[in-house]
Amino acid sequence: MPTMTDTGPTGLPIGQVLDGLLIPALPARTRPSGVLAFVKLDEPDGSVGWSVRVTSDLEDEEVLGLLVGYVEHLKQNAAAAWDDGDPTDAGN
């Protein structure tokens, strides 16, 4: 159950907020204890928006470390996918 404040719930179950979205399963014998989520939104006007959600149990340092590590992972994947041919060679 979400915690209640004078103005309403401070949070909702993640399945309720992200209903209908699928993600890969977590590793066996693990238990989720926090979430950092970037959520792509289809806005009512047809545009695309983004929202970030972080569970209250994650420290700012944890979030920063996760972001830095994941950005490095993405950079390495992108670099590995680049053609390592000579950029000055026009196909000759």
LOZADO-440179 format. One record per atom (N, C-alpha, C, O, CB): residue number from 1; atom name; z negated, y negated, x. Coordinates in nm, 3 decimals. Glycine has a CB too. Layout:
// LOZADO-440179
+------+--------+---------+---------+---------+
: roke : midren :      pz :      py :      px :
+------+--------+---------+---------+---------+
:  NUM :     CA :       Z :       Y :       X :
...
+------+--------+---------+---------+---------+
//
This chain:
// LOZADO-440179
+------+--------+---------+---------+---------+
: roke : midren :      pz :      py :      px :
+------+--------+---------+---------+---------+
:    1 :      N :   0.000 :   0.119 :   0.083 :
:    1 :     CA :   0.000 :   0.000 :   0.000 :
:    1 :      C :   0.000 :  -0.125 :   0.087 :
:    1 :      O :  -0.067 :  -0.127 :   0.190 :
:    1 :     CB :  -0.121 :   0.000 :  -0.095 :
:    2 :      N :   0.074 :  -0.227 :   0.049 :
:    2 :     CA :   0.070 :  -0.350 :   0.124 :
:    2 :      C :  -0.065 :  -0.419 :   0.109 :
:    2 :      O :  -0.134 :  -0.402 :   0.009 :
:    2 :     CB :   0.181 :  -0.443 :   0.080 :
:    3 :      N :  -0.102 :  -0.495 :   0.210 :
:    3 :     CA :  -0.222 :  -0.576 :   0.203 :
:    3 :      C :  -0.195 :  -0.694 :   0.110 :
:    3 :      O :  -0.086 :  -0.751 :   0.112 :
:    3 :     CB :  -0.266 :  -0.625 :   0.345 :
:    4 :      N :  -0.293 :  -0.730 :   0.031 :
:    4 :     CA :  -0.274 :  -0.840 :  -0.063 :
:    4 :      C :  -0.342 :  -0.966 :  -0.010 :
:    4 :      O :  -0.447 :  -0.960 :   0.053 :
:    4 :     CB :  -0.330 :  -0.803 :  -0.201 :
:    5 :      N :  -0.280 :  -1.080 :  -0.038 :
:    5 :     CA :  -0.340 :  -1.210 :  -0.011 :
:    5 :      C :  -0.343 :  -1.286 :  -0.144 :
:    5 :      O :  -0.303 :  -1.231 :  -0.247 :
:    5 :     CB :  -0.261 :  -1.291 :   0.099 :
:    6 :      N :  -0.390 :  -1.410 :  -0.142 :
:    6 :     CA :  -0.392 :  -1.490 :  -0.263 :
:    6 :      C :  -0.251 :  -1.518 :  -0.315 :
:    6 :      O :  -0.233 :  -1.543 :  -0.434 :
:    6 :     CB :  -0.465 :  -1.621 :  -0.239 :
:    7 :      N :  -0.153 :  -1.514 :  -0.227 :
:    7 :     CA :  -0.015 :  -1.545 :  -0.268 :
:    7 :      C :   0.070 :  -1.421 :  -0.287 :
:    7 :      O :   0.189 :  -1.433 :  -0.319 :
:    7 :     CB :   0.050 :  -1.634 :  -0.165 :
:    8 :      N :   0.014 :  -1.303 :  -0.270 :
:    8 :     CA :   0.090 :  -1.180 :  -0.290 :
:    8 :      C :   0.082 :  -1.089 :  -0.170 :
:    8 :      O :  -0.001 :  -1.109 :  -0.082 :
:    8 :     CB :   0.235 :  -1.212 :  -0.320 :
:    9 :      N :   0.169 :  -0.988 :  -0.167 :
:    9 :     CA :   0.163 :  -0.889 :  -0.058 :
:    9 :      C :   0.204 :  -0.950 :   0.075 :
:    9 :      O :   0.294 :  -1.034 :   0.081 :
:    9 :     CB :   0.252 :  -0.768 :  -0.090 :
:   10 :      N :   0.138 :  -0.907 :   0.183 :
:   10 :     CA :   0.175 :  -0.952 :   0.317 :
:   10 :      C :   0.285 :  -0.865 :   0.375 :
:   10 :      O :   0.341 :  -0.898 :   0.480 :
:   10 :     CB :   0.054 :  -0.952 :   0.409 :
:   11 :      N :   0.315 :  -0.757 :   0.312 :
:   11 :     CA :   0.419 :  -0.667 :   0.358 :
:   11 :      C :   0.452 :  -0.565 :   0.251 :
:   11 :      O :   0.375 :  -0.541 :   0.158 :
:   11 :     CB :   0.377 :  -0.596 :   0.486 :
:   12 :      N :   0.569 :  -0.507 :   0.267 :
:   12 :     CA :   0.615 :  -0.405 :   0.174 :
:   12 :      C :   0.650 :  -0.281 :   0.254 :
:   12 :      O :   0.679 :  -0.291 :   0.373 :
:   12 :     CB :   0.736 :  -0.454 :   0.091 :
:   13 :      N :   0.649 :  -0.164 :   0.192 :
:   13 :     CA :   0.690 :  -0.043 :   0.262 :
:   13 :      C :   0.834 :  -0.058 :   0.312 :
:   13 :      O :   0.921 :  -0.105 :   0.239 :
:   13 :     CB :   0.677 :   0.081 :   0.170 :
:   14 :      N :   0.859 :  -0.017 :   0.436 :
:   14 :     CA :   0.991 :  -0.036 :   0.497 :
:   14 :      C :   1.101 :   0.030 :   0.415 :
:   14 :      O :   1.212 :  -0.024 :   0.406 :
:   14 :     CB :   0.992 :   0.019 :   0.638 :
:   15 :      N :   1.073 :   0.144 :   0.355 :
:   15 :     CA :   1.172 :   0.210 :   0.272 :
:   15 :      C :   1.210 :   0.129 :   0.150 :
:   15 :      O :   1.322 :   0.138 :   0.101 :
:   15 :     CB :   1.122 :   0.343 :   0.229 :
:   16 :      N :   1.116 :   0.049 :   0.101 :
:   16 :     CA :   1.144 :  -0.036 :  -0.015 :
:   16 :      C :   1.232 :  -0.154 :   0.026 :
:   16 :      O :   1.323 :  -0.191 :  -0.047 :
:   16 :     CB :   1.013 :  -0.086 :  -0.079 :
:   17 :      N :   1.205 :  -0.212 :   0.142 :
:   17 :     CA :   1.282 :  -0.328 :   0.190 :
:   17 :      C :   1.422 :  -0.287 :   0.234 :
:   17 :      O :   1.519 :  -0.358 :   0.207 :
:   17 :     CB :   1.208 :  -0.396 :   0.306 :
:   18 :      N :   1.433 :  -0.173 :   0.302 :
:   18 :     CA :   1.561 :  -0.128 :   0.357 :
:   18 :      C :   1.619 :  -0.011 :   0.279 :
:   18 :      O :   1.688 :   0.074 :   0.334 :
:   18 :     CB :   1.544 :  -0.089 :   0.504 :
:   19 :      N :   1.590 :  -0.007 :   0.150 :
:   19 :     CA :   1.634 :   0.102 :   0.064 :
:   19 :      C :   1.785 :   0.123 :   0.076 :
:   19 :      O :   1.863 :   0.029 :   0.066 :
:   19 :     CB :   1.596 :   0.073 :  -0.082 :
:   20 :      N :   1.824 :   0.248 :   0.096 :
:   20 :     CA :   1.965 :   0.283 :   0.103 :
:   20 :      C :   2.022 :   0.286 :   0.243 :
:   20 :      O :   2.131 :   0.340 :   0.262 :
:   20 :     CB :   2.042 :   0.189 :   0.021 :
:   21 :      N :   1.954 :   0.230 :   0.341 :
:   21 :     CA :   2.001 :   0.234 :   0.479 :
:   21 :      C :   1.952 :   0.361 :   0.546 :
:   21 :      O :   1.840 :   0.406 :   0.521 :
:   21 :     CB :   1.955 :   0.109 :   0.557 :
:   22 :      N :   2.034 :   0.418 :   0.632 :
:   22 :     CA :   1.997 :   0.539 :   0.704 :
:   22 :      C :   1.993 :   0.511 :   0.853 :
:   22 :      O :   2.076 :   0.437 :   0.905 :
:   22 :     CB :   2.096 :   0.653 :   0.673 :
:   23 :      N :   1.896 :   0.571 :   0.921 :
:   23 :     CA :   1.886 :   0.563 :   1.067 :
:   23 :      C :   1.860 :   0.704 :   1.119 :
:   23 :      O :   1.816 :   0.791 :   1.044 :
:   23 :     CB :   1.772 :   0.463 :   1.112 :
:   24 :      N :   1.888 :   0.727 :   1.248 :
:   24 :     CA :   1.858 :   0.860 :   1.303 :
:   24 :      C :   1.708 :   0.891 :   1.292 :
:   24 :      O :   1.624 :   0.801 :   1.295 :
:   24 :     CB :   1.904 :   0.869 :   1.450 :
:   25 :      N :   1.678 :   1.018 :   1.281 :
:   25 :     CA :   1.538 :   1.062 :   1.272 :
:   25 :      C :   1.465 :   1.033 :   1.403 :
:   25 :      O :   1.527 :   1.022 :   1.509 :
:   25 :     CB :   1.531 :   1.213 :   1.240 :
:   26 :      N :   1.336 :   1.019 :   1.394 :
:   26 :     CA :   1.252 :   1.002 :   1.512 :
:   26 :      C :   1.232 :   1.137 :   1.580 :
:   26 :      O :   1.249 :   1.241 :   1.516 :
:   26 :     CB :   1.115 :   0.938 :   1.474 :
:   27 :      N :   1.197 :   1.137 :   1.708 :
:   27 :     CA :   1.174 :   1.265 :   1.777 :
:   27 :      C :   1.064 :   1.346 :   1.709 :
:   27 :      O :   0.971 :   1.291 :   1.651 :
:   27 :     CB :   1.137 :   1.239 :   1.924 :
:   28 :      N :   1.077 :   1.477 :   1.719 :
:   28 :     CA :   0.978 :   1.568 :   1.659 :
:   28 :      C :   0.839 :   1.540 :   1.716 :
:   28 :      O :   0.824 :   1.501 :   1.832 :
:   28 :     CB :   1.018 :   1.715 :   1.685 :
:   29 :      N :   0.739 :   1.559 :   1.634 :
:   29 :     CA :   0.598 :   1.546 :   1.670 :
:   29 :      C :   0.558 :   1.404 :   1.710 :
:   29 :      O :   0.456 :   1.385 :   1.775 :
:   29 :     CB :   0.565 :   1.640 :   1.783 :
:   30 :      N :   0.638 :   1.303 :   1.671 :
:   30 :     CA :   0.598 :   1.164 :   1.694 :
:   30 :      C :   0.564 :   1.100 :   1.561 :
:   30 :      O :   0.600 :   1.150 :   1.454 :
:   30 :     CB :   0.711 :   1.085 :   1.767 :
:   31 :      N :   0.494 :   0.988 :   1.570 :
:   31 :     CA :   0.454 :   0.914 :   1.450 :
:   31 :      C :   0.485 :   0.767 :   1.472 :
:   31 :      O :   0.444 :   0.710 :   1.573 :
:   31 :     CB :   0.302 :   0.935 :   1.418 :
:   32 :      N :   0.557 :   0.704 :   1.381 :
:   32 :     CA :   0.586 :   0.561 :   1.399 :
:   32 :      C :   0.458 :   0.480 :   1.394 :
:   32 :      O :   0.369 :   0.506 :   1.314 :
:   32 :     CB :   0.685 :   0.511 :   1.292 :
:   33 :      N :   0.450 :   0.379 :   1.483 :
:   33 :     CA :   0.333 :   0.292 :   1.483 :
:   33 :      C :   0.369 :   0.145 :   1.483 :
:   33 :      O :   0.281 :   0.060 :   1.476 :
:   33 :     CB :   0.246 :   0.323 :   1.602 :
:   34 :      N :   0.496 :   0.113 :   1.490 :
:   34 :     CA :   0.540 :  -0.025 :   1.485 :
:   34 :      C :   0.691 :  -0.031 :   1.476 :
:   34 :      O :   0.760 :   0.065 :   1.511 :
:   34 :     CB :   0.490 :  -0.103 :   1.607 :
:   35 :      N :   0.742 :  -0.144 :   1.428 :
:   35 :     CA :   0.886 :  -0.159 :   1.412 :
:   35 :      C :   0.927 :  -0.301 :   1.448 :
:   35 :      O :   0.862 :  -0.399 :   1.409 :
:   35 :     CB :   0.929 :  -0.124 :   1.268 :
:   36 :      N :   1.036 :  -0.310 :   1.523 :
:   36 :     CA :   1.109 :  -0.434 :   1.544 :
:   36 :      C :   1.247 :  -0.408 :   1.486 :
:   36 :      O :   1.318 :  -0.319 :   1.532 :
:   36 :     CB :   1.115 :  -0.477 :   1.698 :
:   37 :      N :   1.286 :  -0.484 :   1.385 :
:   37 :     CA :   1.413 :  -0.459 :   1.318 :
:   37 :      C :   1.496 :  -0.586 :   1.311 :
:   37 :      O :   1.446 :  -0.693 :   1.276 :
:   37 :     CB :   1.389 :  -0.403 :   1.177 :
:   38 :      N :   1.623 :  -0.572 :   1.346 :
:   38 :     CA :   1.722 :  -0.676 :   1.322 :
:   38 :      C :   1.801 :  -0.630 :   1.201 :
:   38 :      O :   1.861 :  -0.523 :   1.204 :
:   38 :     CB :   1.815 :  -0.702 :   1.449 :
:   39 :      N :   1.801 :  -0.708 :   1.097 :
:   39 :     CA :   1.862 :  -0.667 :   0.972 :
:   39 :      C :   1.982 :  -0.757 :   0.943 :
:   39 :      O :   1.968 :  -0.879 :   0.928 :
:   39 :     CB :   1.760 :  -0.672 :   0.855 :
:   40 :      N :   2.100 :  -0.695 :   0.936 :
:   40 :     CA :   2.221 :  -0.768 :   0.901 :
:   40 :      C :   2.223 :  -0.783 :   0.749 :
:   40 :      O :   2.205 :  -0.686 :   0.676 :
:   40 :     CB :   2.350 :  -0.695 :   0.953 :
:   41 :      N :   2.246 :  -0.905 :   0.703 :
:   41 :     CA :   2.239 :  -0.935 :   0.561 :
:   41 :      C :   2.376 :  -0.976 :   0.508 :
:   41 :      O :   2.446 :  -1.056 :   0.571 :
:   41 :     CB :   2.137 :  -1.045 :   0.535 :
:   42 :      N :   2.414 :  -0.924 :   0.394 :
:   42 :     CA :   2.528 :  -0.973 :   0.319 :
:   42 :      C :   2.473 :  -1.080 :   0.225 :
:   42 :      O :   2.405 :  -1.049 :   0.127 :
:   42 :     CB :   2.603 :  -0.857 :   0.241 :
:   43 :      N :   2.505 :  -1.205 :   0.255 :
:   43 :     CA :   2.452 :  -1.317 :   0.178 :
:   43 :      C :   2.523 :  -1.329 :   0.044 :
:   43 :      O :   2.637 :  -1.285 :   0.031 :
:   43 :     CB :   2.464 :  -1.448 :   0.256 :
:   44 :      N :   2.457 :  -1.388 :  -0.057 :
:   44 :     CA :   2.519 :  -1.403 :  -0.189 :
:   44 :      C :   2.652 :  -1.478 :  -0.188 :
:   44 :      O :   2.738 :  -1.454 :  -0.272 :
:   44 :     CB :   2.424 :  -1.475 :  -0.281 :
:   45 :      N :   2.669 :  -1.570 :  -0.091 :
:   45 :     CA :   2.794 :  -1.647 :  -0.085 :
:   45 :      C :   2.905 :  -1.574 :  -0.009 :
:   45 :      O :   3.012 :  -1.630 :   0.011 :
:   45 :     CB :   2.768 :  -1.781 :  -0.019 :
:   46 :      N :   2.880 :  -1.450 :   0.032 :
:   46 :     CA :   2.980 :  -1.372 :   0.103 :
:   46 :      C :   2.970 :  -1.380 :   0.254 :
:   46 :      O :   3.040 :  -1.307 :   0.324 :
:   46 :     CB :   3.114 :  -1.414 :   0.062 :
:   47 :      N :   2.886 :  -1.467 :   0.306 :
:   47 :     CA :   2.869 :  -1.478 :   0.450 :
:   47 :      C :   2.774 :  -1.370 :   0.500 :
:   47 :      O :   2.713 :  -1.297 :   0.422 :
:   47 :     CB :   2.817 :  -1.618 :   0.488 :
:   48 :      N :   2.764 :  -1.360 :   0.632 :
:   48 :     CA :   2.674 :  -1.264 :   0.695 :
:   48 :      C :   2.556 :  -1.341 :   0.755 :
:   48 :      O :   2.575 :  -1.445 :   0.817 :
:   48 :     CB :   2.748 :  -1.180 :   0.804 :
:   49 :      N :   2.439 :  -1.290 :   0.737 :
:   49 :     CA :   2.320 :  -1.349 :   0.795 :
:   49 :      C :   2.242 :  -1.243 :   0.871 :
:   49 :      O :   2.275 :  -1.124 :   0.867 :
:   49 :     CB :   2.232 :  -1.413 :   0.687 :
:   50 :      N :   2.138 :  -1.287 :   0.938 :
:   50 :     CA :   2.052 :  -1.196 :   1.013 :
:   50 :      C :   1.907 :  -1.230 :   0.984 :
:   50 :      O :   1.872 :  -1.345 :   0.960 :
:   50 :     CB :   2.080 :  -1.203 :   1.164 :
:   51 :      N :   1.824 :  -1.129 :   0.987 :
:   51 :     CA :   1.681 :  -1.146 :   0.970 :
:   51 :      C :   1.611 :  -1.055 :   1.070 :
:   51 :      O :   1.659 :  -0.945 :   1.100 :
:   51 :     CB :   1.636 :  -1.114 :   0.825 :
:   52 :      N :   1.499 :  -1.099 :   1.121 :
:   52 :     CA :   1.419 :  -1.019 :   1.214 :
:   52 :      C :   1.286 :  -0.991 :   1.149 :
:   52 :      O :   1.222 :  -1.079 :   1.091 :
:   52 :     CB :   1.401 :  -1.092 :   1.352 :
:   53 :      N :   1.244 :  -0.866 :   1.159 :
:   53 :     CA :   1.114 :  -0.827 :   1.106 :
:   53 :      C :   1.038 :  -0.750 :   1.213 :
:   53 :      O :   1.093 :  -0.662 :   1.279 :
:   53 :     CB :   1.130 :  -0.740 :   0.977 :
:   54 :      N :   0.911 :  -0.784 :   1.231 :
:   54 :     CA :   0.825 :  -0.719 :   1.329 :
:   54 :      C :   0.694 :  -0.684 :   1.260 :
:   54 :      O :   0.633 :  -0.768 :   1.195 :
:   54 :     CB :   0.800 :  -0.811 :   1.454 :
:   55 :      N :   0.651 :  -0.559 :   1.275 :
:   55 :     CA :   0.522 :  -0.522 :   1.217 :
:   55 :      C :   0.411 :  -0.591 :   1.294 :
:   55 :      O :   0.423 :  -0.618 :   1.413 :
:   55 :     CB :   0.503 :  -0.368 :   1.218 :
:   56 :      N :   0.304 :  -0.619 :   1.224 :
:   56 :     CA :   0.196 :  -0.701 :   1.281 :
:   56 :      C :   0.125 :  -0.636 :   1.398 :
:   56 :      O :   0.055 :  -0.704 :   1.472 :
:   56 :     CB :   0.097 :  -0.732 :   1.174 :
:   57 :      N :   0.141 :  -0.505 :   1.417 :
:   57 :     CA :   0.070 :  -0.436 :   1.525 :
:   57 :      C :   0.141 :  -0.446 :   1.659 :
:   57 :      O :   0.086 :  -0.400 :   1.759 :
:   57 :     CB :   0.051 :  -0.292 :   1.489 :
:   58 :      N :   0.261 :  -0.504 :   1.665 :
:   58 :     CA :   0.331 :  -0.518 :   1.792 :
:   58 :      C :   0.294 :  -0.651 :   1.858 :
:   58 :      O :   0.300 :  -0.757 :   1.795 :
:   58 :     CB :   0.483 :  -0.508 :   1.771 :
:   59 :      N :   0.258 :  -0.643 :   1.983 :
:   59 :     CA :   0.227 :  -0.763 :   2.061 :
:   59 :      C :   0.357 :  -0.831 :   2.105 :
:   59 :      O :   0.459 :  -0.764 :   2.120 :
:   59 :     CB :   0.139 :  -0.729 :   2.184 :
:   60 :      N :   0.354 :  -0.962 :   2.124 :
:   60 :     CA :   0.473 :  -1.033 :   2.170 :
:   60 :      C :   0.526 :  -0.975 :   2.301 :
:   60 :      O :   0.648 :  -0.968 :   2.320 :
:   60 :     CB :   0.441 :  -1.182 :   2.187 :
:   61 :      N :   0.437 :  -0.933 :   2.390 :
:   61 :     CA :   0.480 :  -0.877 :   2.518 :
:   61 :      C :   0.555 :  -0.745 :   2.498 :
:   61 :      O :   0.651 :  -0.717 :   2.570 :
:   61 :     CB :   0.360 :  -0.855 :   2.610 :
:   62 :      N :   0.512 :  -0.665 :   2.402 :
:   62 :     CA :   0.583 :  -0.540 :   2.371 :
:   62 :      C :   0.722 :  -0.569 :   2.319 :
:   62 :      O :   0.819 :  -0.505 :   2.361 :
:   62 :     CB :   0.505 :  -0.457 :   2.269 :
:   63 :      N :   0.733 :  -0.665 :   2.229 :
:   63 :     CA :   0.862 :  -0.701 :   2.172 :
:   63 :      C :   0.954 :  -0.754 :   2.281 :
:   63 :      O :   1.071 :  -0.715 :   2.287 :
:   63 :     CB :   0.845 :  -0.806 :   2.059 :
:   64 :      N :   0.903 :  -0.841 :   2.366 :
:   64 :     CA :   0.984 :  -0.895 :   2.476 :
:   64 :      C :   1.030 :  -0.784 :   2.569 :
:   64 :      O :   1.147 :  -0.781 :   2.607 :
:   64 :     CB :   0.905 :  -1.000 :   2.554 :
:   65 :      N :   0.942 :  -0.694 :   2.606 :
:   65 :     CA :   0.979 :  -0.582 :   2.693 :
:   65 :      C :   1.085 :  -0.494 :   2.630 :
:   65 :      O :   1.178 :  -0.451 :   2.697 :
:   65 :     CB :   0.856 :  -0.499 :   2.727 :
:   66 :      N :   1.071 :  -0.467 :   2.501 :
:   66 :     CA :   1.170 :  -0.388 :   2.430 :
:   66 :      C :   1.305 :  -0.457 :   2.429 :
:   66 :      O :   1.408 :  -0.394 :   2.456 :
:   66 :     CB :   1.124 :  -0.361 :   2.286 :
:   67 :      N :   1.306 :  -0.586 :   2.400 :
:   67 :     CA :   1.432 :  -0.661 :   2.396 :
:   67 :      C :   1.499 :  -0.666 :   2.533 :
:   67 :      O :   1.619 :  -0.643 :   2.543 :
:   67 :     CB :   1.407 :  -0.803 :   2.346 :
:   68 :      N :   1.424 :  -0.694 :   2.637 :
:   68 :     CA :   1.480 :  -0.700 :   2.772 :
:   68 :      C :   1.537 :  -0.564 :   2.812 :
:   68 :      O :   1.648 :  -0.556 :   2.865 :
:   68 :     CB :   1.373 :  -0.745 :   2.874 :
:   69 :      N :   1.463 :  -0.458 :   2.787 :
:   69 :     CA :   1.510 :  -0.324 :   2.820 :
:   69 :      C :   1.634 :  -0.285 :   2.743 :
:   69 :      O :   1.726 :  -0.225 :   2.798 :
:   69 :     CB :   1.401 :  -0.223 :   2.795 :
:   70 :      N :   1.639 :  -0.319 :   2.616 :
:   70 :     CA :   1.754 :  -0.282 :   2.534 :
:   70 :      C :   1.877 :  -0.364 :   2.572 :
:   70 :      O :   1.988 :  -0.312 :   2.572 :
:   70 :     CB :   1.722 :  -0.300 :   2.385 :
:   71 :      N :   1.858 :  -0.492 :   2.603 :
:   71 :     CA :   1.971 :  -0.574 :   2.649 :
:   71 :      C :   2.028 :  -0.515 :   2.778 :
:   71 :      O :   2.150 :  -0.509 :   2.793 :
:   71 :     CB :   1.927 :  -0.721 :   2.672 :
:   72 :      N :   1.944 :  -0.472 :   2.869 :
:   72 :     CA :   1.992 :  -0.411 :   2.994 :
:   72 :      C :   2.069 :  -0.283 :   2.963 :
:   72 :      O :   2.174 :  -0.258 :   3.023 :
:   72 :     CB :   1.873 :  -0.380 :   3.089 :
:   73 :      N :   2.019 :  -0.202 :   2.873 :
:   73 :     CA :   2.088 :  -0.080 :   2.830 :
:   73 :      C :   2.227 :  -0.113 :   2.775 :
:   73 :      O :   2.325 :  -0.048 :   2.811 :
:   73 :     CB :   2.005 :  -0.006 :   2.723 :
:   74 :      N :   2.235 :  -0.214 :   2.689 :
:   74 :     CA :   2.364 :  -0.254 :   2.632 :
:   74 :      C :   2.459 :  -0.306 :   2.739 :
:   74 :      O :   2.579 :  -0.276 :   2.736 :
:   74 :     CB :   2.344 :  -0.360 :   2.524 :
:   75 :      N :   2.407 :  -0.382 :   2.834 :
:   75 :     CA :   2.490 :  -0.434 :   2.944 :
:   75 :      C :   2.546 :  -0.319 :   3.027 :
:   75 :      O :   2.664 :  -0.321 :   3.063 :
:   75 :     CB :   2.409 :  -0.529 :   3.033 :
:   76 :      N :   2.465 :  -0.219 :   3.057 :
:   76 :     CA :   2.511 :  -0.106 :   3.136 :
:   76 :      C :   2.617 :  -0.026 :   3.060 :
:   76 :      O :   2.715 :   0.018 :   3.119 :
:   76 :     CB :   2.394 :  -0.015 :   3.172 :
:   77 :      N :   2.597 :  -0.007 :   2.930 :
:   77 :     CA :   2.697 :   0.064 :   2.850 :
:   77 :      C :   2.828 :  -0.013 :   2.845 :
:   77 :      O :   2.935 :   0.047 :   2.856 :
:   77 :     CB :   2.645 :   0.087 :   2.708 :
:   78 :      N :   2.821 :  -0.144 :   2.828 :
:   78 :     CA :   2.942 :  -0.226 :   2.822 :
:   78 :      C :   3.015 :  -0.223 :   2.956 :
:   78 :      O :   3.137 :  -0.211 :   2.960 :
:   78 :     CB :   2.908 :  -0.371 :   2.782 :
:   79 :      N :   2.940 :  -0.234 :   3.065 :
:   79 :     CA :   3.001 :  -0.232 :   3.198 :
:   79 :      C :   3.068 :  -0.099 :   3.225 :
:   79 :      O :   3.175 :  -0.095 :   3.286 :
:   79 :     CB :   2.897 :  -0.262 :   3.306 :
:   80 :      N :   3.008 :   0.010 :   3.182 :
:   80 :     CA :   3.066 :   0.142 :   3.204 :
:   80 :      C :   3.194 :   0.161 :   3.124 :
:   80 :      O :   3.280 :   0.240 :   3.162 :
:   80 :     CB :   2.965 :   0.251 :   3.166 :
:   81 :      N :   3.207 :   0.089 :   3.013 :
:   81 :     CA :   3.326 :   0.102 :   2.928 :
:   81 :      C :   3.442 :   0.016 :   2.976 :
:   81 :      O :   3.556 :   0.036 :   2.933 :
:   81 :     CB :   3.292 :   0.065 :   2.786 :
:   82 :      N :   3.415 :  -0.080 :   3.064 :
:   82 :     CA :   3.522 :  -0.168 :   3.111 :
:   82 :      C :   3.616 :  -0.092 :   3.202 :
:   82 :      O :   3.576 :  -0.001 :   3.274 :
:   82 :     CB :   3.464 :  -0.290 :   3.186 :
:   83 :      N :   3.743 :  -0.130 :   3.196 :
:   83 :     CA :   3.843 :  -0.073 :   3.287 :
:   83 :      C :   3.816 :  -0.131 :   3.425 :
:   83 :      O :   3.814 :  -0.252 :   3.443 :
:   83 :     CB :   3.991 :  -0.106 :   3.240 :
:   84 :      N :   3.794 :  -0.044 :   3.523 :
:   84 :     CA :   3.761 :  -0.094 :   3.657 :
:   84 :      C :   3.885 :  -0.109 :   3.744 :
:   84 :      O :   3.876 :  -0.109 :   3.867 :
:   84 :     CB :   3.660 :   0.000 :   3.725 :
:   85 :      N :   4.001 :  -0.122 :   3.680 :
:   85 :     CA :   4.124 :  -0.147 :   3.755 :
:   85 :      C :   4.127 :  -0.286 :   3.814 :
:   85 :      O :   4.041 :  -0.369 :   3.785 :
:   85 :     CB :   4.245 :  -0.125 :   3.667 :
:   86 :      N :   4.228 :  -0.313 :   3.897 :
:   86 :     CA :   4.244 :  -0.442 :   3.963 :
:   86 :      C :   4.289 :  -0.546 :   3.860 :
:   86 :      O :   4.399 :  -0.533 :   3.806 :
:   86 :     CB :   4.347 :  -0.433 :   4.079 :
:   87 :      N :   4.206 :  -0.649 :   3.831 :
:   87 :     CA :   4.244 :  -0.748 :   3.728 :
:   87 :      C :   4.364 :  -0.833 :   3.770 :
:   87 :      O :   4.426 :  -0.897 :   3.685 :
:   87 :     CB :   4.126 :  -0.838 :   3.697 :
:   88 :      N :   4.397 :  -0.836 :   3.899 :
:   88 :     CA :   4.512 :  -0.914 :   3.945 :
:   88 :      C :   4.641 :  -0.835 :   3.937 :
:   88 :      O :   4.749 :  -0.891 :   3.955 :
:   88 :     CB :   4.491 :  -0.962 :   4.088 :
:   89 :      N :   4.631 :  -0.706 :   3.910 :
:   89 :     CA :   4.750 :  -0.621 :   3.898 :
:   89 :      C :   4.801 :  -0.628 :   3.755 :
:   89 :      O :   4.732 :  -0.585 :   3.663 :
:   89 :     CB :   4.719 :  -0.474 :   3.938 :
:   90 :      N :   4.920 :  -0.682 :   3.734 :
:   90 :     CA :   4.978 :  -0.698 :   3.602 :
:   90 :      C :   5.054 :  -0.574 :   3.560 :
:   90 :      O :   5.155 :  -0.585 :   3.490 :
:   90 :     CB :   5.068 :  -0.819 :   3.598 :
:   91 :      N :   5.010 :  -0.458 :   3.600 :
:   91 :     CA :   5.075 :  -0.334 :   3.561 :
:   91 :      C :   5.181 :  -0.290 :   3.658 :
:   91 :      O :   5.257 :  -0.198 :   3.627 :
:   91 :     CB :   5.134 :  -0.349 :   3.427 :
:   92 :      N :   5.189 :  -0.352 :   3.774 :
:   92 :     CA :   5.289 :  -0.314 :   3.876 :
:   92 :      C :   5.241 :  -0.198 :   3.957 :
:   92 :      O :   5.312 :  -0.152 :   4.047 :
:   92 :     CB :   5.320 :  -0.431 :   3.967 :
+------+--------+---------+---------+---------+
//
